């Protein structure tokens, strides 16, 4: 993989990772609030799940981007494959952290189109992220198989 593309993927991965770390603060605050004396556990189920997801989306997507950049560095990839991996994972990483954070802030889940609202925006962002991740994974699979064949 070209060093410039690899560097861009690592930098974006680290930024998505940091966004995931930042989403950990409201997650931690929600955990603390949920165990406070007198807190009704049922009131915290949805916010806990939402902030947990936002935190993990950033951390896991950021790590995936960095790991894919490292793995792709061991492969000989066409420029088209490199672009698919770069942009697929950038789209996936950023849309997942943004959508999951919006979900946590608005109470939506992004599981369906529900009209002109935050939930629909989340759904569309998650769908773009899925397309990006699948495209990048396919490009990595093909590059890995080419390398394995010699």
DSSP file (Angstrom, degrees, kcal/mol; ACC not computed):
  #  RESIDUE AA STRUCTURE BP1 BP2  ACC     N-H-->O    O-->H-N    N-H-->O    O-->H-N    TCO  KAPPA ALPHA  PHI   PSI    X-CA   Y-CA   Z-CA
    1    1 A X              0   0    0      0, 0.0    78,-0.1     0, 0.0    77,-0.0   0.000 360.0 360.0 360.0 140.1    0.0    0.0    0.0
    2    2 A X     >  -     0   0    0      1,-0.1     4,-2.8    75,-0.1     5,-0.2  -0.329 360.0-128.9 -59.1 137.3    1.2    3.5   -0.8
    3    3 A X  H  > S+     0   0    0      1,-0.2     4,-2.7     2,-0.2     5,-0.2   0.849 106.7  53.0 -61.4 -36.3    2.7    5.2    2.2
    4    4 A X  H  > S+     0   0    0      2,-0.2     4,-2.3     1,-0.2    -1,-0.2   0.936 112.5  43.6 -66.2 -45.4    0.5    8.4    1.7
    5    5 A X  H  > S+     0   0    0      2,-0.2     4,-2.3     1,-0.2    -2,-0.2   0.915 114.5  50.5 -64.8 -42.9   -2.7    6.3    1.6
    6    6 A X  H  X S+     0   0    0     -4,-2.8     4,-2.4     1,-0.2    -2,-0.2   0.917 110.7  49.8 -60.9 -43.3   -1.6    4.2    4.5
    7    7 A X  H  X S+     0   0    0     -4,-2.7     4,-2.7    -5,-0.2    -2,-0.2   0.898 109.9  50.2 -62.8 -41.6   -0.8    7.4    6.5
    8    8 A X  H  X S+     0   0    0     -4,-2.3     4,-2.4     2,-0.2     5,-0.2   0.893 111.6  48.6 -63.8 -39.8   -4.2    8.9    5.8
    9    9 A X  H  X S+     0   0    0     -4,-2.3     4,-2.4     2,-0.2    -2,-0.2   0.911 113.0  47.0 -67.9 -41.7   -5.9    5.7    6.9
   10   10 A X  H  X S+     0   0    0     -4,-2.4     4,-2.5     2,-0.2    -2,-0.2   0.921 112.7  49.6 -64.8 -43.8   -3.9    5.6   10.1
   11   11 A X  H  X S+     0   0    0     -4,-2.7     4,-2.0     2,-0.2    -2,-0.2   0.926 113.8  44.9 -62.6 -45.1   -4.5    9.3   10.8
   12   12 A X  H  X S+     0   0    0     -4,-2.4     4,-2.7     2,-0.2     5,-0.2   0.894 111.9  53.6 -65.8 -38.7   -8.2    9.0   10.3
   13   13 A X  H  X S+     0   0    0     -4,-2.4     4,-2.4     1,-0.2    -2,-0.2   0.910 108.9  48.6 -60.5 -42.1   -8.3    5.8   12.3
   14   14 A X  H  X S+     0   0    0     -4,-2.5     4,-2.3     2,-0.2    -1,-0.2   0.874 111.5  49.9 -66.6 -36.6   -6.6    7.5   15.2
   15   15 A X  H  X S+     0   0    0     -4,-2.0     4,-2.2     2,-0.2    -2,-0.2   0.910 111.5  47.6 -68.4 -41.8   -9.1   10.4   15.0
   16   16 A X  H  X S+     0   0    0     -4,-2.7     4,-2.2     2,-0.2    -2,-0.2   0.905 110.9  53.1 -63.3 -40.4  -12.1    8.0   15.0
   17   17 A X  H  X S+     0   0    0     -4,-2.4     4,-2.2    -5,-0.2    -2,-0.2   0.922 109.0  48.6 -58.8 -45.6  -10.4    6.3   18.0
   18   18 A X  H  X S+     0   0    0     -4,-2.3     4,-2.4     2,-0.2    -1,-0.2   0.871 108.5  53.6 -63.5 -37.0  -10.2    9.6   19.8
   19   19 A X  H  X S+     0   0    0     -4,-2.2     4,-2.0     2,-0.2    -1,-0.2   0.886 108.4  50.6 -63.8 -37.6  -13.8   10.3   19.0
   20   20 A X  H  X S+     0   0    0     -4,-2.2     4,-0.7    38,-0.2    -2,-0.2   0.893 108.6  51.1 -65.2 -40.0  -14.7    6.9   20.5
   21   21 A X  H >X S+     0   0    0     -4,-2.2     3,-0.9     1,-0.2     4,-0.5   0.921 109.0  51.6 -61.1 -42.6  -12.7    7.9   23.6
   22   22 A X  H >X S+     0   0    0     -4,-2.4     3,-1.3     1,-0.3     4,-0.7   0.883 104.8  55.6 -62.9 -38.3  -14.6   11.1   23.8
   23   23 A X  H 3X S+     0   0    0     -4,-2.0     4,-1.3     1,-0.3    32,-0.3   0.675  95.2  70.5 -68.4 -15.1  -17.9    9.2   23.6
   24   24 A X  H <X S+     0   0    0     -3,-0.9     4,-2.8    -4,-0.7    -1,-0.3   0.763  87.4  64.5 -70.5 -25.0  -16.7    7.3   26.7
   25   25 A X  H <X S+     0   0    0     -3,-1.3     4,-2.4    -4,-0.5     5,-0.2   0.958 105.6  40.0 -67.4 -50.3  -17.1   10.3   28.9
   26   26 A X  H  X S+     0   0    0     -4,-0.7     4,-2.2     2,-0.2    -1,-0.2   0.857 115.1  55.3 -66.2 -29.7  -20.9   10.6   28.5
   27   27 A X  H  X S+     0   0    0     -4,-1.3     4,-2.3    24,-0.2    -2,-0.2   0.956 109.5  45.8 -62.1 -48.9  -21.1    6.8   28.8
   28   28 A X  H  X S+     0   0    0     -4,-2.8     4,-2.5     1,-0.2    -2,-0.2   0.890 111.6  51.9 -60.9 -40.6  -19.2    6.9   32.1
   29   29 A X  H  X S+     0   0    0     -4,-2.4     4,-2.5     1,-0.2    -1,-0.2   0.884 109.6  49.6 -63.2 -38.4  -21.4    9.7   33.4
   30   30 A X  H  X S+     0   0    0     -4,-2.2     4,-2.2     2,-0.2    -2,-0.2   0.884 109.4  51.6 -68.8 -38.3  -24.5    7.7   32.5
   31   31 A X  H  X S+     0   0    0     -4,-2.3     4,-1.1     2,-0.2    -2,-0.2   0.947 111.8  46.9 -61.1 -47.6  -23.1    4.6   34.3
   32   32 A X  H >< S+     0   0    0     -4,-2.5     3,-0.6     1,-0.2     4,-0.4   0.914 112.8  49.0 -61.5 -43.6  -22.4    6.7   37.4
   33   33 A X  H >< S+     0   0    0     -4,-2.5     3,-0.8     1,-0.2    -1,-0.2   0.858 107.0  56.6 -64.5 -34.4  -25.9    8.3   37.3
   34   34 A X  H 3< S+     0   0    0     -4,-2.2    -1,-0.2     1,-0.2    -2,-0.2   0.749 109.9  43.8 -71.8 -22.3  -27.5    4.8   36.9
   35   35 A X  T << S+     0   0    0     -4,-1.1    -1,-0.2    -3,-0.6    -2,-0.2   0.373  85.7 119.4-103.1   5.0  -25.9    3.5   40.1
   36   36 A X  S X  S-     0   0    0     -3,-0.8     3,-2.2    -4,-0.4    -3,-0.0  -0.382  81.0 -87.9 -66.6 147.0  -26.6    6.6   42.2
   37   37 A X  T 3  S+     0   0    0      1,-0.3    -1,-0.1    -2,-0.1     3,-0.1  -0.326 115.4  17.2 -56.2 132.1  -28.8    6.0   45.2
   38   38 A X  T 3  S+     0   0    0      1,-0.3    -1,-0.3    -3,-0.1     2,-0.3   0.386  88.9 140.5  87.3  -4.0  -32.5    6.4   44.2
   39   39 A X    <   -     0   0    0     -3,-2.2     2,-0.7     1,-0.1    -1,-0.3  -0.543  53.6-129.5 -74.3 135.5  -31.8    6.0   40.5
   40   40 A X    >   -     0   0    0     -2,-0.3     3,-1.6     1,-0.2     4,-0.4  -0.776  12.1-149.7 -86.1 114.9  -34.5    4.0   38.7
   41   41 A X  G >> S+     0   0    0     -2,-0.7     3,-1.6     1,-0.3     4,-0.6   0.833  93.3  61.6 -55.2 -37.0  -32.6    1.4   36.6
   42   42 A X  G >4 S+     0   0    0      1,-0.3     3,-0.6     2,-0.2     4,-0.4   0.796  96.0  61.2 -62.8 -28.1  -35.2    1.3   33.9
   43   43 A X  G <4 S+     0   0    0     -3,-1.6     4,-0.3     1,-0.2    -1,-0.3   0.664 107.5  44.7 -71.3 -15.4  -34.6    5.0   33.2
   44   44 A X  G <> S+     0   0    0     -3,-1.6     4,-2.4    -4,-0.4     5,-0.3   0.462  84.1  91.3-110.2  -3.1  -31.0    4.3   32.2
   45   45 A X  H <X S+     0   0    0     -3,-0.6     4,-2.3    -4,-0.6     5,-0.2   0.965  92.7  40.6 -60.4 -54.5  -31.3    1.2   30.0
   46   46 A X  H  > S+     0   0    0     -4,-0.4     4,-2.7     1,-0.2     5,-0.2   0.938 117.4  46.2 -63.3 -49.7  -31.6    3.1   26.7
   47   47 A X  H  > S+     0   0    0     -4,-0.3     4,-2.7     1,-0.2     5,-0.3   0.896 112.8  51.7 -61.4 -37.7  -29.0    5.8   27.4
   48   48 A X  H  X S+     0   0    0     -4,-2.4     4,-2.2     2,-0.2    -1,-0.2   0.943 112.8  44.4 -62.1 -47.3  -26.5    3.2   28.7
   49   49 A X  H  X S+     0   0    0     -4,-2.3     4,-2.3    -5,-0.3    -2,-0.2   0.915 114.6  49.9 -62.7 -42.8  -26.9    1.1   25.6
   50   50 A X  H  X S+     0   0    0     -4,-2.7     4,-2.3    -5,-0.2    54,-0.3   0.924 114.5  41.6 -65.6 -46.0  -26.7    4.1   23.3
   51   51 A X  H  X S+     0   0    0     -4,-2.7     4,-2.5     2,-0.2   -24,-0.2   0.843 112.8  55.0 -72.8 -31.6  -23.6    5.6   24.9
   52   52 A X  H  X S+     0   0    0     -4,-2.2     4,-2.6    -5,-0.3    -2,-0.2   0.930 110.4  46.7 -62.4 -44.8  -21.9    2.2   25.2
   53   53 A X  H  X S+     0   0    0     -4,-2.3     4,-3.0     2,-0.2    -2,-0.2   0.927 111.6  50.1 -63.3 -45.3  -22.5    1.7   21.4
   54   54 A X  H  X S+     0   0    0     -4,-2.3     4,-1.9    46,-0.3     5,-0.2   0.927 112.3  48.1 -60.0 -44.8  -21.2    5.2   20.5
   55   55 A X  H  X S+     0   0    0     -4,-2.5     4,-2.2   -32,-0.3    -2,-0.2   0.944 115.6  43.4 -60.1 -49.7  -18.1    4.6   22.6
   56   56 A X  H  X S+     0   0    0     -4,-2.6     4,-3.1     1,-0.2     5,-0.4   0.855 107.7  59.4 -68.5 -35.3  -17.4    1.2   21.1
   57   57 A X  H  X S+     0   0    0     -4,-3.0     4,-2.2    -5,-0.2     5,-0.3   0.937 111.1  41.8 -58.0 -46.3  -18.2    2.3   17.5
   58   58 A X  H  X S+     0   0    0     -4,-1.9     4,-2.2    -5,-0.2   -38,-0.2   0.940 118.3  44.4 -67.0 -46.9  -15.4    4.9   17.7
   59   59 A X  H  X S+     0   0    0     -4,-2.2     4,-2.3    -5,-0.2    -2,-0.2   0.953 119.3  40.6 -64.0 -50.2  -12.9    2.6   19.5
   60   60 A X  H  X S+     0   0    0     -4,-3.1     4,-2.4     2,-0.2    -2,-0.2   0.900 116.9  47.5 -70.1 -40.7  -13.5   -0.5   17.3
   61   61 A X  H  X S+     0   0    0     -4,-2.2     4,-2.3    -5,-0.4    -1,-0.2   0.904 112.6  50.3 -67.0 -39.2  -13.8    1.4   14.0
   62   62 A X  H  X S+     0   0    0     -4,-2.2     4,-2.1    -5,-0.3    -2,-0.2   0.930 112.5  46.3 -62.6 -44.6  -10.6    3.4   14.8
   63   63 A X  H  X S+     0   0    0     -4,-2.3     4,-2.9    -5,-0.2     5,-0.2   0.890 110.7  53.8 -64.4 -39.1   -8.7    0.2   15.6
   64   64 A X  H  X S+     0   0    0     -4,-2.4     4,-2.8     2,-0.2     5,-0.2   0.917 108.4  49.5 -60.3 -43.5  -10.1   -1.5   12.5
   65   65 A X  H  X S+     0   0    0     -4,-2.3     4,-2.0     2,-0.2    -2,-0.2   0.918 113.6  45.0 -63.2 -44.0   -8.8    1.4   10.3
   66   66 A X  H  X S+     0   0    0     -4,-2.1     4,-2.0     2,-0.2    -2,-0.2   0.918 115.1  47.9 -66.9 -43.4   -5.3    1.3   11.9
   67   67 A X  H  X S+     0   0    0     -4,-2.9     4,-2.8     1,-0.2     5,-0.2   0.902 111.3  50.5 -64.6 -41.1   -5.2   -2.6   11.7
   68   68 A X  H  X S+     0   0    0     -4,-2.8     4,-3.0    -5,-0.2    -1,-0.2   0.887 109.0  52.0 -64.9 -38.0   -6.3   -2.6    8.0
   69   69 A X  H  X S+     0   0    0     -4,-2.0     4,-1.2    -5,-0.2    -1,-0.2   0.912 112.0  46.5 -63.3 -41.3   -3.7    0.0    7.2
   70   70 A X  H  < S+     0   0    0     -4,-2.0     4,-0.4     2,-0.2    -2,-0.2   0.931 115.5  45.0 -65.8 -45.6   -1.0   -2.1    8.8
   71   71 A X  H >< S+     0   0    0     -4,-2.8     3,-1.7     1,-0.2     4,-0.2   0.913 110.6  53.4 -65.4 -42.5   -2.2   -5.3    7.1
   72   72 A X  H >< S+     0   0    0     -4,-3.0     3,-1.5     1,-0.3    -1,-0.2   0.769  96.2  68.9 -65.9 -24.2   -2.6   -3.6    3.7
   73   73 A X  T 3< S+     0   0    0     -4,-1.2    -1,-0.3     1,-0.3    -2,-0.2   0.729  97.3  53.1 -64.8 -20.7    1.0   -2.4    4.0
   74   74 A X  T <  S+     0   0    0     -3,-1.7     2,-0.3    -4,-0.4    -1,-0.3   0.452 102.1  77.1 -91.5  -1.6    2.0   -6.1    3.6
   75   75 A X  S <  S-     0   0    0     -3,-1.5     2,-0.8    -4,-0.2    69,-0.1  -0.751  76.6-130.0-109.9 154.5    0.0   -6.4    0.4
   76   76 A X        +     0   0    0     -2,-0.3     2,-0.3    67,-0.3    -3,-0.1  -0.909  41.5 177.9 -99.1 108.3    0.6   -5.3   -3.2
   77   77 A X        -     0   0    0     -2,-0.8   -75,-0.1    -5,-0.1    63,-0.0  -0.855  30.4-114.6-116.0 146.1   -2.7   -3.6   -4.1
   78   78 A X     >  -     0   0    0     -2,-0.3     4,-2.4     1,-0.1     5,-0.2  -0.288  35.7-108.9 -66.5 162.6   -3.8   -1.8   -7.2
   79   79 A X  H  > S+     0   0    0      1,-0.2     4,-2.1     2,-0.2     5,-0.1   0.861 121.6  53.9 -64.5 -33.0   -4.4    1.9   -6.9
   80   80 A X  H  > S+     0   0    0      2,-0.2     4,-2.4     1,-0.2    -1,-0.2   0.930 108.8  47.8 -65.8 -44.3   -8.1    1.2   -7.2
   81   81 A X  H  > S+     0   0    0      1,-0.2     4,-2.5     2,-0.2    -2,-0.2   0.899 110.5  52.3 -62.5 -40.5   -8.1   -1.3   -4.4
   82   82 A X  H  X S+     0   0    0     -4,-2.4     4,-2.8     1,-0.2    -1,-0.2   0.909 110.4  47.7 -62.1 -42.0   -6.1    1.1   -2.2
   83   83 A X  H  X S+     0   0    0     -4,-2.1     4,-2.8     2,-0.2     5,-0.4   0.892 110.6  51.8 -66.6 -39.5   -8.7    3.8   -2.8
   84   84 A X  H  X S+     0   0    0     -4,-2.4     4,-2.3     2,-0.2     5,-0.3   0.930 113.6  44.3 -62.2 -44.6  -11.6    1.4   -2.0
   85   85 A X  H  X S+     0   0    0     -4,-2.5     4,-2.2     2,-0.2     5,-0.3   0.947 116.5  46.4 -64.5 -48.8   -9.9    0.4    1.3
   86   86 A X  H  X S+     0   0    0     -4,-2.8     4,-2.2    -5,-0.2    -2,-0.2   0.974 121.6  33.8 -58.2 -58.8   -9.1    4.0    2.2
   87   87 A X  H  X S+     0   0    0     -4,-2.8     4,-2.6     1,-0.2     5,-0.3   0.839 115.7  56.6 -73.7 -32.0  -12.4    5.6    1.4
   88   88 A X  H  X S+     0   0    0     -4,-2.3     4,-2.3    -5,-0.4    -1,-0.2   0.933 114.0  39.5 -61.4 -44.6  -14.5    2.6    2.4
   89   89 A X  H  X S+     0   0    0     -4,-2.2     4,-3.0    -5,-0.3     5,-0.2   0.834 114.3  52.7 -77.3 -31.8  -12.9    2.6    5.9
   90   90 A X  H  X S+     0   0    0     -4,-2.2     4,-2.4    -5,-0.3     5,-0.3   0.950 113.7  44.0 -64.8 -47.0  -13.0    6.4    6.2
   91   91 A X  H  X S+     0   0    0     -4,-2.6     4,-2.5     1,-0.2     5,-0.3   0.941 117.0  46.8 -60.8 -46.8  -16.7    6.5    5.3
   92   92 A X  H  X S+     0   0    0     -4,-2.3     4,-2.0    -5,-0.3     5,-0.2   0.941 114.1  46.3 -61.4 -49.7  -17.4    3.5    7.6
   93   93 A X  H  X S+     0   0    0     -4,-3.0     4,-1.8     1,-0.2     5,-0.2   0.939 118.4  39.6 -60.4 -50.0  -15.4    4.9   10.6
   94   94 A X  H  X S+     0   0    0     -4,-2.4     4,-2.3    -5,-0.2     5,-0.2   0.897 115.5  49.6 -72.2 -40.0  -16.7    8.4   10.5
   95   95 A X  H  X S+     0   0    0     -4,-2.5     4,-2.7    -5,-0.3     5,-0.3   0.893 111.4  50.7 -67.6 -35.7  -20.4    7.5    9.7
   96   96 A X  H  X S+     0   0    0     -4,-2.0     4,-2.2    -5,-0.3     5,-0.2   0.925 113.4  42.8 -68.2 -43.4  -20.5    5.0   12.5
   97   97 A X  H  X S+     0   0    0     -4,-1.8     4,-1.7    -5,-0.2    -2,-0.2   0.906 118.3  45.9 -70.2 -38.8  -19.1    7.2   15.2
   98   98 A X  H  X S+     0   0    0     -4,-2.3     4,-2.6    -5,-0.2     5,-0.2   0.948 115.4  45.7 -67.5 -47.9  -21.3   10.2   14.1
   99   99 A X  H  X S+     0   0    0     -4,-2.7     4,-2.6    -5,-0.2    -2,-0.2   0.915 113.7  48.2 -63.5 -43.0  -24.5    8.1   13.7
  100  100 A X  H  X S+     0   0    0     -4,-2.2     4,-2.0    -5,-0.3   -46,-0.3   0.857 112.4  49.2 -69.0 -32.4  -24.1    6.3   17.0
  101  101 A X  H  X S+     0   0    0     -4,-1.7     4,-2.2    -5,-0.2    -2,-0.2   0.912 111.0  49.3 -70.0 -42.2  -23.4    9.6   18.8
  102  102 A X  H  X S+     0   0    0     -4,-2.6     4,-2.4     1,-0.2     6,-0.4   0.918 110.1  52.9 -60.4 -42.1  -26.4   11.3   17.2
  103  103 A X  H  X S+     0   0    0     -4,-2.6     4,-2.3     1,-0.2     5,-0.4   0.925 109.6  47.6 -58.5 -45.0  -28.4    8.2   18.3
  104  104 A X  H  < S+     0   0    0     -4,-2.0    -1,-0.2   -54,-0.3    -2,-0.2   0.865 115.3  45.9 -65.4 -35.2  -27.2    8.6   21.9
  105  105 A X  H  < S+     0   0    0     -4,-2.2    -1,-0.2     1,-0.2    -2,-0.2   0.821 123.9  31.2 -76.2 -31.1  -28.0   12.3   21.9
  106  106 A X  H  < S-     0   0    0     -4,-2.4    -2,-0.2    -5,-0.2    -3,-0.2   0.570 101.6-118.0-107.7 -11.1  -31.5   12.0   20.3
  107  107 A X  S  < S+     0   0    0     -4,-2.3    -3,-0.1     1,-0.3    -4,-0.1   0.485  71.0 129.0  85.7   1.9  -32.8    8.7   21.5
  108  108 A X        -     0   0    0     -5,-0.4    -1,-0.3    -6,-0.4    -2,-0.1  -0.293  47.4-157.2 -81.1 173.5  -33.0    7.2   18.0
  109  109 A X        -     0   0    0      3,-0.1    -1,-0.1    -3,-0.1    -6,-0.1   0.507  27.1-131.1-127.0 -14.6  -31.5    3.9   16.9
  110  110 A X        +     0   0    0      2,-0.1    16,-0.1     1,-0.1     3,-0.1   0.832  64.5 129.8  68.9  32.1  -31.1    4.3   13.1
  111  111 A X  S    S+     0   0    0      1,-0.2     2,-0.3    15,-0.0    -1,-0.1   0.544  71.2   4.7 -96.8  -7.3  -32.8    1.0   12.3
  112  112 A X  S    S-     0   0    0      7,-0.2     2,-0.6     0, 0.0    11,-0.3  -0.985  81.9 -87.8-164.5 163.3  -35.3    2.3    9.7
  113  113 A X        +     0   0    0     -2,-0.3     3,-0.1     1,-0.1     7,-0.1  -0.731  43.9 169.2 -78.6 123.2  -36.4    5.3    7.7
  114  114 A X        -     0   0    0     -2,-0.6     2,-0.3     1,-0.5    -1,-0.1   0.151  53.4 -80.3-123.9  17.2  -39.0    7.1   10.0
  115  115 A X  S    S-     0   0    0      2,-0.1     2,-1.7     3,-0.0    -1,-0.5  -0.761  83.0 -25.6 116.1-165.0  -39.5   10.4    8.1
  116  116 A X  S    S+     0   0    0     -2,-0.3     2,-0.3    -3,-0.1    -3,-0.0  -0.623 102.8 104.9 -87.8  81.9  -37.5   13.5    8.1
  117  117 A X  S  > S-     0   0    0     -2,-1.7     4,-1.7     1,-0.0     3,-0.2  -0.860  86.6 -86.9-149.4 179.2  -35.8   13.1   11.5
  118  118 A X  H  > S+     0   0    0     -2,-0.3     4,-2.8     1,-0.2     5,-0.2   0.857 120.3  59.5 -63.4 -36.5  -32.6   12.2   13.3
  119  119 A X  H  > S+     0   0    0      1,-0.2     4,-2.4     2,-0.2    -1,-0.2   0.899 105.6  48.1 -61.4 -41.4  -33.4    8.5   13.2
  120  120 A X  H  > S+     0   0    0      2,-0.2     4,-2.6     1,-0.2    -1,-0.2   0.901 110.3  51.7 -66.4 -40.9  -33.6    8.5    9.4
  121  121 A X  H  X S+     0   0    0     -4,-1.7     4,-2.5     2,-0.2    -2,-0.2   0.934 110.3  49.3 -60.3 -44.7  -30.3   10.4    9.3
  122  122 A X  H  X S+     0   0    0     -4,-2.8     4,-2.9     1,-0.2    -2,-0.2   0.930 110.0  51.3 -58.1 -46.1  -28.7    7.8   11.6
  123  123 A X  H  X S+     0   0    0     -4,-2.4     4,-2.4   -11,-0.3    -2,-0.2   0.928 111.5  46.5 -57.5 -47.8  -30.1    5.0    9.4
  124  124 A X  H  X S+     0   0    0     -4,-2.6     4,-2.1     2,-0.2    -1,-0.2   0.888 113.0  49.4 -65.1 -39.4  -28.6    6.5    6.2
  125  125 A X  H  X S+     0   0    0     -4,-2.5     4,-2.3    -5,-0.2    -2,-0.2   0.928 111.3  49.0 -64.4 -44.7  -25.3    7.1    7.9
  126  126 A X  H  X S+     0   0    0     -4,-2.9     4,-2.3     1,-0.2    -2,-0.2   0.899 110.2  51.7 -62.1 -39.9  -25.2    3.5    9.2
  127  127 A X  H  X S+     0   0    0     -4,-2.4     4,-2.3     2,-0.2    -1,-0.2   0.904 109.5  49.4 -64.5 -40.5  -26.0    2.2    5.7
  128  128 A X  H  X S+     0   0    0     -4,-2.1     4,-2.3     1,-0.2    -1,-0.2   0.904 110.9  51.5 -62.7 -40.4  -23.2    4.2    4.2
  129  129 A X  H  X S+     0   0    0     -4,-2.3     4,-2.5     2,-0.2    -2,-0.2   0.890 108.6  50.2 -63.6 -40.2  -20.9    2.8    6.8
  130  130 A X  H  X S+     0   0    0     -4,-2.3     4,-2.7     2,-0.2     5,-0.3   0.937 110.9  48.9 -63.8 -46.3  -21.9   -0.7    6.1
  131  131 A X  H  X S+     0   0    0     -4,-2.3     4,-2.2     1,-0.2    -2,-0.2   0.907 112.9  48.3 -60.2 -42.0  -21.3   -0.2    2.3
  132  132 A X  H  X S+     0   0    0     -4,-2.3     4,-2.3     2,-0.2    -1,-0.2   0.927 113.1  46.3 -63.9 -45.5  -17.9    1.3    3.0
  133  133 A X  H  X S+     0   0    0     -4,-2.5     4,-2.5     2,-0.2    -2,-0.2   0.911 113.8  47.7 -66.0 -42.8  -16.8   -1.5    5.4
  134  134 A X  H  X S+     0   0    0     -4,-2.7     4,-2.4     2,-0.2    -1,-0.2   0.918 112.2  50.0 -65.5 -42.8  -18.0   -4.3    3.1
  135  135 A X  H  X S+     0   0    0     -4,-2.2     4,-2.2    -5,-0.3    -2,-0.2   0.933 113.1  45.8 -60.3 -46.3  -16.3   -2.7    0.1
  136  136 A X  H  X S+     0   0    0     -4,-2.3     4,-2.3     1,-0.2    -2,-0.2   0.901 111.8  52.0 -64.5 -41.0  -13.0   -2.3    2.0
  137  137 A X  H  X S+     0   0    0     -4,-2.5     4,-2.6     2,-0.2    -1,-0.2   0.904 109.1  50.0 -63.6 -41.0  -13.2   -5.9    3.4
  138  138 A X  H  X S+     0   0    0     -4,-2.4     4,-2.6     2,-0.2     5,-0.2   0.924 110.3  50.0 -62.9 -43.8  -13.7   -7.3   -0.1
  139  139 A X  H  X S+     0   0    0     -4,-2.2     4,-2.2     1,-0.2    -2,-0.2   0.891 112.3  48.2 -62.0 -39.0  -10.7   -5.4   -1.4
  140  140 A X  H  X S+     0   0    0     -4,-2.3     4,-2.7     2,-0.2    -2,-0.2   0.897 110.4  51.2 -68.0 -40.2   -8.6   -6.7    1.5
  141  141 A X  H  X S+     0   0    0     -4,-2.6     4,-2.6     2,-0.2     5,-0.2   0.949 112.1  46.4 -60.3 -48.8   -9.8  -10.3    0.9
  142  142 A X  H  X S+     0   0    0     -4,-2.6     4,-2.1     1,-0.2    -2,-0.2   0.899 113.7  48.5 -62.9 -40.9   -8.9  -10.1   -2.8
  143  143 A X  H  X S+     0   0    0     -4,-2.2     4,-2.1    -5,-0.2   -67,-0.3   0.893 112.1  49.5 -64.8 -39.9   -5.5   -8.5   -2.0
  144  144 A X  H  X S+     0   0    0     -4,-2.7     4,-2.3     2,-0.2    -2,-0.2   0.898 110.6  49.0 -66.7 -40.8   -4.8  -11.2    0.6
  145  145 A X  H  X S+     0   0    0     -4,-2.6     4,-1.8     2,-0.2    -2,-0.2   0.894 110.1  51.5 -66.4 -38.6   -5.7  -14.0   -1.7
  146  146 A X  H  X S+     0   0    0     -4,-2.1     4,-0.7    -5,-0.2    -2,-0.2   0.913 111.7  47.5 -61.8 -41.8   -3.5  -12.5   -4.4
  147  147 A X  H >< S+     0   0    0     -4,-2.1     3,-0.6     1,-0.2    -2,-0.2   0.892 109.6  53.1 -66.7 -38.4   -0.6  -12.3   -1.9
  148  148 A X  H 3< S+     0   0    0     -4,-2.3    -1,-0.2     1,-0.2    -2,-0.2   0.832 106.3  53.1 -67.9 -30.8   -1.2  -15.9   -0.8
  149  149 A X  H 3<        0   0    0     -4,-1.8    -1,-0.2    -5,-0.2    -2,-0.2   0.678 360.0 360.0 -76.3 -16.5   -1.1  -17.2   -4.4
  150  150 A X    <<        0   0    0     -4,-0.7    -3,-0.2    -3,-0.6    -2,-0.1   0.439 360.0 360.0  88.2 360.0    2.3  -15.5   -4.8
